[in-house]
Amino acid sequence: MQPPEPHSHSLKRDLGIWSAAAIVVGTTIGSGIFLVPHEMIRNVGHPSTLFLVWIFGGILTLFGALSYAELSAAMPEAGGEYVYLREAYGPFWGFVYGWTQMWVAKSGSIATLAAGLIRAVSYFVPQLNTVCFTIGIPITYGQLVAIAVIAILGYINYSGVKVGGEVQVATTVAKVGLIAAIIVVGCLPGHGDVGNYGSVFSGASGGIAGFFAALVAALWAYDGWNNVSMVSGEVKNPQRNLPLALIAGTCGIIAIYLLANVGYFHILSADTIAAKENVAAEMMHNVLGDWGARVATITIMISIFAALNGSILSGARVPFAMARDGLFFRRIGDIHPKYRTPHVSIVALCVWGAVLVLLSGKYSELFTYVIFASVILYGMATASVIVLRYKRPDLHRPYRTIGYPFVPILFVAGIVCLVISTLMKSPKESLIGLGIVALGVPFYLFWSKAKTQPTSLK
């Protein structure tokens, strides 16, 4: 293997502030806000505690966004956390993050979102759940449609980051508008009962364990705010637009989540939410009947579609950055001469995501395993704000984290609590997750050795 060759093309800064903010909001708000209140109330029991979890998780997420704002403005390069970990701790940790994103975390998100989209569509077309053929495992029409959706969005993002950004803005605006309509319906006078806010689900786990279990669910719903950092190399005026998109986008998400739950509990009791997985559809059905449930389902479809587009748009930049550093397959670092996109990386990520759609039944376990390691890497990336203040004091920082060093320290402390809680609750899965990440070590040794070898002369 030869050392990485110099590249004649560079990415194009075509994403404005609206596209950047749409990546933050659109990639974060997927199916979580419609589904996780069910799981959260089953863990905490009381609506007031559930709201406390949403607020605590939102503040924790905002602390992460404030920290990433400094990092993204100082190092506006493709790859996001990959770059921060590389600069703070060395190339190995950057590689570990990129390896996890490519093979499990980001590709798994793409597969999960695509499958979730088809589950929503099957509300209108139940035939999608029918098995059409078998290749060792049964394949449904829905899985084939999910792969087709991934291919279409992959082509859109292949054709230019500006096109992908415009799709992200349009779908995010539609999504937020529909969620706002759901919130309004939920808060309409004459249909709800303020007594629901004092209702209790008696079968909840409760206690500290229940609080942290609900927090994990809330943070899953908040996950995705960091994706805009992965496309830092394609954002216009990144020193201004990246911090603005991260902070404003995260604050907007917190507000949307809290208001949505206000609407849910205005119409539904804690017992009902604990019994019904799709809380938004149940609430809309209670107020508007079947027509309302259809509107809620369409909202979920658009929401997931926007999150899927954002995941493909941002996720492909991580393996691309690794390849440009000589720590991944060289072709993954190519840039299309016409569209100026990391086209090979986009294709590779979409193909692997499509494979995982076919293996989705078994893959769900794999994705659960790697969450543990991913959370550790998020904490390390946030801590790099502090590390780089000492390691690279002369680094130009157009934006500095508000509340430094307490904000990143509190975020990392929250991550540590989650890691300990997960390790105690699921020690087997946590250790398997670390084992999956460890599979990348031989590849890192191979690529890092290959990039240092001089090219032979003939």
Secondary structure as a PSIPRED ss2 file (coil, helix, strand):
# PSIPRED VFORMAT (PSIPRED V4.0)

   1 M C   1.000  0.000  0.000
   2 Q C   1.000  0.000  0.000
   3 P C   1.000  0.000  0.000
   4 P C   1.000  0.000  0.000
   5 E C   1.000  0.000  0.000
   6 P C   1.000  0.000  0.000
   7 H C   1.000  0.000  0.000
   8 S C   1.000  0.000  0.000
   9 H C   1.000  0.000  0.000
  10 S C   1.000  0.000  0.000
  11 L C   1.000  0.000  0.000
  12 K C   1.000  0.000  0.000
  13 R C   1.000  0.000  0.000
  14 D C   1.000  0.000  0.000
  15 L E   0.000  0.000  1.000
  16 G C   1.000  0.000  0.000
  17 I H   0.000  1.000  0.000
  18 W H   0.000  1.000  0.000
  19 S H   0.000  1.000  0.000
  20 A H   0.000  1.000  0.000
  21 A H   0.000  1.000  0.000
  22 A H   0.000  1.000  0.000
  23 I H   0.000  1.000  0.000
  24 V H   0.000  1.000  0.000
  25 V H   0.000  1.000  0.000
  26 G H   0.000  1.000  0.000
  27 T H   0.000  1.000  0.000
  28 T H   0.000  1.000  0.000
  29 I C   1.000  0.000  0.000
  30 G C   1.000  0.000  0.000
  31 S C   1.000  0.000  0.000
  32 G H   0.000  1.000  0.000
  33 I H   0.000  1.000  0.000
  34 F H   0.000  1.000  0.000
  35 L H   0.000  1.000  0.000
  36 V H   0.000  1.000  0.000
  37 P H   0.000  1.000  0.000
  38 H H   0.000  1.000  0.000
  39 E H   0.000  1.000  0.000
  40 M H   0.000  1.000  0.000
  41 I H   0.000  1.000  0.000
  42 R H   0.000  1.000  0.000
  43 N H   0.000  1.000  0.000
  44 V H   0.000  1.000  0.000
  45 G C   1.000  0.000  0.000
  46 H C   1.000  0.000  0.000
  47 P H   0.000  1.000  0.000
  48 S H   0.000  1.000  0.000
  49 T H   0.000  1.000  0.000
  50 L H   0.000  1.000  0.000
  51 F H   0.000  1.000  0.000
  52 L H   0.000  1.000  0.000
  53 V H   0.000  1.000  0.000
  54 W H   0.000  1.000  0.000
  55 I H   0.000  1.000  0.000
  56 F H   0.000  1.000  0.000
  57 G H   0.000  1.000  0.000
  58 G H   0.000  1.000  0.000
  59 I H   0.000  1.000  0.000
  60 L H   0.000  1.000  0.000
  61 T H   0.000  1.000  0.000
  62 L H   0.000  1.000  0.000
  63 F H   0.000  1.000  0.000
  64 G H   0.000  1.000  0.000
  65 A H   0.000  1.000  0.000
  66 L H   0.000  1.000  0.000
  67 S H   0.000  1.000  0.000
  68 Y H   0.000  1.000  0.000
  69 A H   0.000  1.000  0.000
  70 E H   0.000  1.000  0.000
  71 L H   0.000  1.000  0.000
  72 S H   0.000  1.000  0.000
  73 A H   0.000  1.000  0.000
  74 A H   0.000  1.000  0.000
  75 M C   1.000  0.000  0.000
  76 P C   1.000  0.000  0.000
  77 E C   1.000  0.000  0.000
  78 A E   0.000  0.000  1.000
  79 G C   1.000  0.000  0.000
  80 G C   1.000  0.000  0.000
  81 E H   0.000  1.000  0.000
  82 Y H   0.000  1.000  0.000
  83 V H   0.000  1.000  0.000
  84 Y H   0.000  1.000  0.000
  85 L H   0.000  1.000  0.000
  86 R H   0.000  1.000  0.000
  87 E H   0.000  1.000  0.000
  88 A H   0.000  1.000  0.000
  89 Y H   0.000  1.000  0.000
  90 G C   1.000  0.000  0.000
  91 P H   0.000  1.000  0.000
  92 F H   0.000  1.000  0.000
  93 W H   0.000  1.000  0.000
  94 G H   0.000  1.000  0.000
  95 F H   0.000  1.000  0.000
  96 V H   0.000  1.000  0.000
  97 Y H   0.000  1.000  0.000
  98 G H   0.000  1.000  0.000
  99 W H   0.000  1.000  0.000
 100 T H   0.000  1.000  0.000
 101 Q H   0.000  1.000  0.000
 102 M H   0.000  1.000  0.000
 103 W H   0.000  1.000  0.000
 104 V H   0.000  1.000  0.000
 105 A H   0.000  1.000  0.000
 106 K H   0.000  1.000  0.000
 107 S H   0.000  1.000  0.000
 108 G H   0.000  1.000  0.000
 109 S H   0.000  1.000  0.000
 110 I H   0.000  1.000  0.000
 111 A H   0.000  1.000  0.000
 112 T H   0.000  1.000  0.000
 113 L H   0.000  1.000  0.000
 114 A H   0.000  1.000  0.000
 115 A H   0.000  1.000  0.000
 116 G H   0.000  1.000  0.000
 117 L H   0.000  1.000  0.000
 118 I H   0.000  1.000  0.000
 119 R H   0.000  1.000  0.000
 120 A H   0.000  1.000  0.000
 121 V H   0.000  1.000  0.000
 122 S C   1.000  0.000  0.000
 123 Y C   1.000  0.000  0.000
 124 F C   1.000  0.000  0.000
 125 V C   1.000  0.000  0.000
 126 P H   0.000  1.000  0.000
 127 Q H   0.000  1.000  0.000
 128 L H   0.000  1.000  0.000
 129 N H   0.000  1.000  0.000
 130 T C   1.000  0.000  0.000
 131 V E   0.000  0.000  1.000
 132 C E   0.000  0.000  1.000
 133 F E   0.000  0.000  1.000
 134 T E   0.000  0.000  1.000
 135 I C   1.000  0.000  0.000
 136 G C   1.000  0.000  0.000
 137 I C   1.000  0.000  0.000
 138 P E   0.000  0.000  1.000
 139 I E   0.000  0.000  1.000
 140 T E   0.000  0.000  1.000
 141 Y H   0.000  1.000  0.000
 142 G H   0.000  1.000  0.000
 143 Q H   0.000  1.000  0.000
 144 L H   0.000  1.000  0.000
 145 V H   0.000  1.000  0.000
 146 A H   0.000  1.000  0.000
 147 I H   0.000  1.000  0.000
 148 A H   0.000  1.000  0.000
 149 V H   0.000  1.000  0.000
 150 I H   0.000  1.000  0.000
 151 A H   0.000  1.000  0.000
 152 I H   0.000  1.000  0.000
 153 L H   0.000  1.000  0.000
 154 G H   0.000  1.000  0.000
 155 Y H   0.000  1.000  0.000
 156 I H   0.000  1.000  0.000
 157 N H   0.000  1.000  0.000
 158 Y H   0.000  1.000  0.000
 159 S C   1.000  0.000  0.000
 160 G C   1.000  0.000  0.000
 161 V H   0.000  1.000  0.000
 162 K H   0.000  1.000  0.000
 163 V H   0.000  1.000  0.000
 164 G H   0.000  1.000  0.000
 165 G H   0.000  1.000  0.000
 166 E H   0.000  1.000  0.000
 167 V H   0.000  1.000  0.000
 168 Q H   0.000  1.000  0.000
 169 V H   0.000  1.000  0.000
 170 A H   0.000  1.000  0.000
 171 T H   0.000  1.000  0.000
 172 T H   0.000  1.000  0.000
 173 V H   0.000  1.000  0.000
 174 A H   0.000  1.000  0.000
 175 K H   0.000  1.000  0.000
 176 V H   0.000  1.000  0.000
 177 G H   0.000  1.000  0.000
 178 L H   0.000  1.000  0.000
 179 I H   0.000  1.000  0.000
 180 A H   0.000  1.000  0.000
 181 A H   0.000  1.000  0.000
 182 I H   0.000  1.000  0.000
 183 I H   0.000  1.000  0.000
 184 V H   0.000  1.000  0.000
 185 V H   0.000  1.000  0.000
 186 G H   0.000  1.000  0.000
 187 C C   1.000  0.000  0.000
 188 L C   1.000  0.000  0.000
 189 P C   1.000  0.000  0.000
 190 G C   1.000  0.000  0.000
 191 H C   1.000  0.000  0.000
 192 G C   1.000  0.000  0.000
 193 D C   1.000  0.000  0.000
 194 V H   0.000  1.000  0.000
 195 G H   0.000  1.000  0.000
 196 N H   0.000  1.000  0.000
 197 Y H   0.000  1.000  0.000
 198 G H   0.000  1.000  0.000
 199 S C   1.000  0.000  0.000
 200 V C   1.000  0.000  0.000
 201 F C   1.000  0.000  0.000
 202 S C   1.000  0.000  0.000
 203 G C   1.000  0.000  0.000
 204 A C   1.000  0.000  0.000
 205 S C   1.000  0.000  0.000
 206 G C   1.000  0.000  0.000
 207 G H   0.000  1.000  0.000
 208 I H   0.000  1.000  0.000
 209 A H   0.000  1.000  0.000
 210 G H   0.000  1.000  0.000
 211 F H   0.000  1.000  0.000
 212 F H   0.000  1.000  0.000
 213 A H   0.000  1.000  0.000
 214 A H   0.000  1.000  0.000
 215 L H   0.000  1.000  0.000
 216 V H   0.000  1.000  0.000
 217 A H   0.000  1.000  0.000
 218 A H   0.000  1.000  0.000
 219 L H   0.000  1.000  0.000
 220 W H   0.000  1.000  0.000
 221 A H   0.000  1.000  0.000
 222 Y H   0.000  1.000  0.000
 223 D C   1.000  0.000  0.000
 224 G C   1.000  0.000  0.000
 225 W H   0.000  1.000  0.000
 226 N H   0.000  1.000  0.000
 227 N H   0.000  1.000  0.000
 228 V H   0.000  1.000  0.000
 229 S H   0.000  1.000  0.000
 230 M H   0.000  1.000  0.000
 231 V E   0.000  0.000  1.000
 232 S H   0.000  1.000  0.000
 233 G H   0.000  1.000  0.000
 234 E H   0.000  1.000  0.000
 235 V E   0.000  0.000  1.000
 236 K C   1.000  0.000  0.000
 237 N C   1.000  0.000  0.000
 238 P H   0.000  1.000  0.000
 239 Q H   0.000  1.000  0.000
 240 R H   0.000  1.000  0.000
 241 N H   0.000  1.000  0.000
 242 L H   0.000  1.000  0.000
 243 P H   0.000  1.000  0.000
 244 L H   0.000  1.000  0.000
 245 A H   0.000  1.000  0.000
 246 L H   0.000  1.000  0.000
 247 I H   0.000  1.000  0.000
 248 A H   0.000  1.000  0.000
 249 G H   0.000  1.000  0.000
 250 T H   0.000  1.000  0.000
 251 C H   0.000  1.000  0.000
 252 G H   0.000  1.000  0.000
 253 I H   0.000  1.000  0.000
 254 I H   0.000  1.000  0.000
 255 A H   0.000  1.000  0.000
 256 I H   0.000  1.000  0.000
 257 Y H   0.000  1.000  0.000
 258 L H   0.000  1.000  0.000
 259 L H   0.000  1.000  0.000
 260 A H   0.000  1.000  0.000
 261 N H   0.000  1.000  0.000
 262 V H   0.000  1.000  0.000
 263 G H   0.000  1.000  0.000
 264 Y H   0.000  1.000  0.000
 265 F H   0.000  1.000  0.000
 266 H H   0.000  1.000  0.000
 267 I H   0.000  1.000  0.000
 268 L C   1.000  0.000  0.000
 269 S C   1.000  0.000  0.000
 270 A H   0.000  1.000  0.000
 271 D H   0.000  1.000  0.000
 272 T H   0.000  1.000  0.000
 273 I H   0.000  1.000  0.000
 274 A H   0.000  1.000  0.000
 275 A H   0.000  1.000  0.000
 276 K C   1.000  0.000  0.000
 277 E C   1.000  0.000  0.000
 278 N C   1.000  0.000  0.000
 279 V H   0.000  1.000  0.000
 280 A H   0.000  1.000  0.000
 281 A H   0.000  1.000  0.000
 282 E H   0.000  1.000  0.000
 283 M H   0.000  1.000  0.000
 284 M H   0.000  1.000  0.000
 285 H H   0.000  1.000  0.000
 286 N H   0.000  1.000  0.000
 287 V H   0.000  1.000  0.000
 288 L H   0.000  1.000  0.000
 289 G C   1.000  0.000  0.000
 290 D H   0.000  1.000  0.000
 291 W H   0.000  1.000  0.000
 292 G H   0.000  1.000  0.000
 293 A H   0.000  1.000  0.000
 294 R H   0.000  1.000  0.000
 295 V H   0.000  1.000  0.000
 296 A H   0.000  1.000  0.000
 297 T H   0.000  1.000  0.000
 298 I H   0.000  1.000  0.000
 299 T H   0.000  1.000  0.000
 300 I H   0.000  1.000  0.000
 301 M H   0.000  1.000  0.000
 302 I H   0.000  1.000  0.000
 303 S H   0.000  1.000  0.000
 304 I H   0.000  1.000  0.000
 305 F H   0.000  1.000  0.000
 306 A H   0.000  1.000  0.000
 307 A H   0.000  1.000  0.000
 308 L H   0.000  1.000  0.000
 309 N H   0.000  1.000  0.000
 310 G H   0.000  1.000  0.000
 311 S H   0.000  1.000  0.000
 312 I H   0.000  1.000  0.000
 313 L H   0.000  1.000  0.000
 314 S H   0.000  1.000  0.000
 315 G H   0.000  1.000  0.000
 316 A C   1.000  0.000  0.000
 317 R H   0.000  1.000  0.000
 318 V H   0.000  1.000  0.000
 319 P H   0.000  1.000  0.000
 320 F H   0.000  1.000  0.000
 321 A H   0.000  1.000  0.000
 322 M H   0.000  1.000  0.000
 323 A H   0.000  1.000  0.000
 324 R H   0.000  1.000  0.000
 325 D C   1.000  0.000  0.000
 326 G C   1.000  0.000  0.000
 327 L C   1.000  0.000  0.000
 328 F C   1.000  0.000  0.000
 329 F C   1.000  0.000  0.000
 330 R H   0.000  1.000  0.000
 331 R H   0.000  1.000  0.000
 332 I H   0.000  1.000  0.000
 333 G H   0.000  1.000  0.000
 334 D C   1.000  0.000  0.000
 335 I C   1.000  0.000  0.000
 336 H C   1.000  0.000  0.000
 337 P C   1.000  0.000  0.000
 338 K C   1.000  0.000  0.000
 339 Y C   1.000  0.000  0.000
 340 R C   1.000  0.000  0.000
 341 T C   1.000  0.000  0.000
 342 P C   1.000  0.000  0.000
 343 H H   0.000  1.000  0.000
 344 V H   0.000  1.000  0.000
 345 S H   0.000  1.000  0.000
 346 I H   0.000  1.000  0.000
 347 V H   0.000  1.000  0.000
 348 A H   0.000  1.000  0.000
 349 L H   0.000  1.000  0.000
 350 C H   0.000  1.000  0.000
 351 V H   0.000  1.000  0.000
 352 W H   0.000  1.000  0.000
 353 G H   0.000  1.000  0.000
 354 A H   0.000  1.000  0.000
 355 V H   0.000  1.000  0.000
 356 L H   0.000  1.000  0.000
 357 V H   0.000  1.000  0.000
 358 L H   0.000  1.000  0.000
 359 L C   1.000  0.000  0.000
 360 S H   0.000  1.000  0.000
 361 G H   0.000  1.000  0.000
 362 K H   0.000  1.000  0.000
 363 Y H   0.000  1.000  0.000
 364 S H   0.000  1.000  0.000
 365 E H   0.000  1.000  0.000
 366 L H   0.000  1.000  0.000
 367 F H   0.000  1.000  0.000
 368 T H   0.000  1.000  0.000
 369 Y H   0.000  1.000  0.000
 370 V H   0.000  1.000  0.000
 371 I H   0.000  1.000  0.000
 372 F H   0.000  1.000  0.000
 373 A H   0.000  1.000  0.000
 374 S H   0.000  1.000  0.000
 375 V H   0.000  1.000  0.000
 376 I H   0.000  1.000  0.000
 377 L H   0.000  1.000  0.000
 378 Y H   0.000  1.000  0.000
 379 G H   0.000  1.000  0.000
 380 M H   0.000  1.000  0.000
 381 A H   0.000  1.000  0.000
 382 T H   0.000  1.000  0.000
 383 A H   0.000  1.000  0.000
 384 S H   0.000  1.000  0.000
 385 V H   0.000  1.000  0.000
 386 I H   0.000  1.000  0.000
 387 V H   0.000  1.000  0.000
 388 L H   0.000  1.000  0.000
 389 R H   0.000  1.000  0.000
 390 Y H   0.000  1.000  0.000
 391 K H   0.000  1.000  0.000
 392 R C   1.000  0.000  0.000
 393 P C   1.000  0.000  0.000
 394 D C   1.000  0.000  0.000
 395 L C   1.000  0.000  0.000
 396 H C   1.000  0.000  0.000
 397 R C   1.000  0.000  0.000
 398 P C   1.000  0.000  0.000
 399 Y C   1.000  0.000  0.000
 400 R C   1.000  0.000  0.000
 401 T C   1.000  0.000  0.000
 402 I C   1.000  0.000  0.000
 403 G C   1.000  0.000  0.000
 404 Y C   1.000  0.000  0.000
 405 P C   1.000  0.000  0.000
 406 F H   0.000  1.000  0.000
 407 V H   0.000  1.000  0.000
 408 P H   0.000  1.000  0.000
 409 I H   0.000  1.000  0.000
 410 L H   0.000  1.000  0.000
 411 F H   0.000  1.000  0.000
 412 V H   0.000  1.000  0.000
 413 A H   0.000  1.000  0.000
 414 G H   0.000  1.000  0.000
 415 I H   0.000  1.000  0.000
 416 V H   0.000  1.000  0.000
 417 C H   0.000  1.000  0.000
 418 L H   0.000  1.000  0.000
 419 V H   0.000  1.000  0.000
 420 I H   0.000  1.000  0.000
 421 S H   0.000  1.000  0.000
 422 T H   0.000  1.000  0.000
 423 L H   0.000  1.000  0.000
 424 M H   0.000  1.000  0.000
 425 K H   0.000  1.000  0.000
 426 S C   1.000  0.000  0.000
 427 P H   0.000  1.000  0.000
 428 K H   0.000  1.000  0.000
 429 E H   0.000  1.000  0.000
 430 S H   0.000  1.000  0.000
 431 L H   0.000  1.000  0.000
 432 I H   0.000  1.000  0.000
 433 G H   0.000  1.000  0.000
 434 L H   0.000  1.000  0.000
 435 G H   0.000  1.000  0.000
 436 I H   0.000  1.000  0.000
 437 V H   0.000  1.000  0.000
 438 A H   0.000  1.000  0.000
 439 L C   1.000  0.000  0.000
 440 G C   1.000  0.000  0.000
 441 V H   0.000  1.000  0.000
 442 P H   0.000  1.000  0.000
 443 F H   0.000  1.000  0.000
 444 Y H   0.000  1.000  0.000
 445 L H   0.000  1.000  0.000
 446 F H   0.000  1.000  0.000
 447 W H   0.000  1.000  0.000
 448 S H   0.000  1.000  0.000
 449 K H   0.000  1.000  0.000
 450 A H   0.000  1.000  0.000
 451 K H   0.000  1.000  0.000
 452 T H   0.000  1.000  0.000
 453 Q C   1.000  0.000  0.000
 454 P C   1.000  0.000  0.000
 455 T C   1.000  0.000  0.000
 456 S C   1.000  0.000  0.000
 457 L C   1.000  0.000  0.000
 458 K C   1.000  0.000  0.000
